[in-house]
Amino acid sequence: MPKIEQQLSDPVAAEIIPFQPSEADADMIDFDHLLEFAGGSRTSLIEITELYFSQTGEQLRKLQTAWQTGDAGGVARLAHSSAGASGVCGIRVMEHLFREAEQLGKAGHISELGSVLAAMAASFERVQALVLNSRDKLPLS
């Protein structure tokens, strides 16, 4: 117990360390771009990311359906719009994967889309966790 009390009263131990994304995180998300897009406002960042998560989750479900029904044109359209939204938000990994899906759809190679969709699902889950765990730690007003 004294050890815990000591840590709480120690100003160095109580110091808040600002969020610093790892190199792997930075490859997935351009946090500087995301913060700039949010205008430096925590409220805006929360609104933007919640909207992104909601819309992208829906687009992923629609992409899955388009793939299952063999709708190459639908895959290309959905992936194109989702890539744009991801790029605007600085979500690099998702933008890249959506561009890959878009090209597969345009080329009519949607049989190859299964592995891309699996990578999208895993990356989307990781992006959500990174953003949700960092929103309160980012230098915002």
PyMOL commands that set and color helices and strands:
alter all, ss='L'
color gray80, all
select helices_A, chain A and resi 2-9+11-14+23-28+31-37+42-68+72-89+92-107+110-134
alter helices_A, ss='H'
color red, helices_A
deselect
rebuild
show_as cartoon
